[in-house]
Amino acid sequence: MADIDLSIPKKVQSNARKALELRDEYGFGGTEVGEHMAAQLAGSGKLTEDEVRHVAKYFPRHAGDTLDETGKGDDKPSRGYIAWMLWGGDEGREWSEGTVKKLDERDGKTG
């Protein structure tokens, strides 16, 4: 199997940038680990295989975190929404989990 592309998709980058802006604006949402990951995701480039696996592990643990409270209109976004977006949002989940599946298949691991 050819090398697996670990490039960060543009939408994941923009979600992470948006979350960093929201965190700066409101002063809450996510952790220092999430903020650090968002800084990595917001940059154009690639993650390592271990970093992609780390991102993928975030989403199942936080799938219920008030994600519908996006701050549209005059409402503040929820802490959970900002935290979710720090990790790339829905697109980050789709990309990281799909990439981990390819890595596991390449490595002969089965779920």
C-alpha positions in Angstrom: 0.0 0.0 0.0 1.3 3.5 -0.9 2.1 5.9 1.8 -0.9 7.4 3.5 -1.4 11.1 3.1 -1.2 12.8 6.5 -1.8 16.3 5.1 -4.2 18.4 7.1 -7.3 19.2 4.9 -8.1 22.9 4.4 -11.5 22.7 6.1 -9.8 21.2 9.2 -7.3 24.0 9.2 -10.0 26.7 8.9 -12.1 25.1 11.7 -9.0 25.1 14.0 -8.3 28.7 13.2 -11.9 29.7 13.9 -11.8 27.9 17.3 -8.6 29.7 18.2 -10.2 33.0 17.4 -13.3 32.1 19.4 -11.2 31.0 22.4 -9.3 34.4 22.2 -12.5 36.3 21.9 -14.5 34.6 24.7 -11.6 33.4 27.0 -12.9 29.8 27.3 -13.3 26.5 25.5 -11.0 23.6 25.4 -7.8 22.9 27.2 -4.2 23.8 26.6 -3.7 20.5 24.9 -6.6 21.3 22.6 -5.2 24.8 22.0 -1.8 23.3 21.1 -3.4 20.8 18.7 -5.5 23.6 17.1 -2.3 25.5 16.4 -0.8 22.5 14.7 -4.0 21.8 12.7 -4.4 25.5 11.7 -1.0 25.5 10.1 -0.6 24.1 6.6 1.3 20.9 6.7 1.1 17.3 8.0 0.7 15.5 11.3 2.6 12.4 12.3 0.8 9.1 12.4 0.8 9.3 16.2 -0.7 12.8 16.1 -3.5 11.8 13.8 -4.3 8.9 16.1 -4.3 11.4 19.0 -6.8 13.6 17.2 -9.0 10.7 16.4 -9.2 9.6 20.0 -10.6 13.0 21.1 -13.9 12.8 19.2 -15.6 9.7 20.7 -15.0 11.0 24.2 -16.6 14.4 23.5 -19.4 13.6 21.0 -22.1 14.8 23.4 -20.6 18.2 24.3 -23.3 20.8 23.4 -22.1 21.0 19.9 -25.3 22.6 18.6 -24.4 25.8 20.6 -22.3 27.4 17.8 -22.8 31.0 18.8 -24.8 32.0 15.7 -26.6 35.3 16.0 -25.7 37.1 19.3 -25.3 33.9 21.4 -22.0 32.9 22.8 -20.7 29.6 21.5 -20.6 26.8 24.1 -17.3 25.6 25.6 -17.9 22.2 24.0 -18.3 23.7 20.6 -15.1 25.7 20.8 -13.3 22.6 22.2 -14.7 20.4 19.3 -13.6 22.9 16.7 -10.1 23.2 18.3 -9.7 19.5 17.2 -10.9 20.3 13.6 -14.6 20.0 14.1 -16.7 17.4 12.2 -14.3 17.5 9.3 -11.4 16.8 11.8 -13.2 13.8 13.1 -14.0 12.4 9.6 -10.4 13.0 8.4 -8.6 11.7 11.5 -10.8 8.6 11.9 -10.7 7.8 8.2 -6.9 8.2 8.2 -6.5 6.0 11.3 -8.6 3.3 9.6 -6.2 3.4 6.6 -3.2 3.2 8.9 -4.7 0.2 10.8 -5.5 -1.6 7.5 -1.9 -0.9 6.3 -0.5 -2.2 9.6 -2.8 -5.3 9.7 -4.8 -4.2 12.7 -8.5 -4.9 12.8 -11.0 -3.1 14.9 
